[in-house]
Amino acid sequence: MMAMPKKLILQDLDNRSYEVEDIERFMQHLEDFHTNAEGEGDSSLHEENGYYFRVTPAFYRNLKERVAQL
């Protein structure tokens, strides 16, 4: 039986669904550019293919939990 591909679908600031194509690259970018020294979301704005996300501490924490479960 083949493993199901990992899927991560997020709601952007306009409540539009966005499927993250490369989850590892997406998470690395957020870690590199949208977190503070404590490793929390820094409330900055991330744009991805015309979709916008506010990377708050709660958003980033929830995202990390969801990715860990994939």
Buried (B, 14 or more C-beta within 10 A) or exposed (E): EEEEEEEBEBEBEEEEEBEBEEBEEBBEEBEEEBBEEEEBBBBBEBEBEEBEBBBBBEBBEEBBEEBEEE
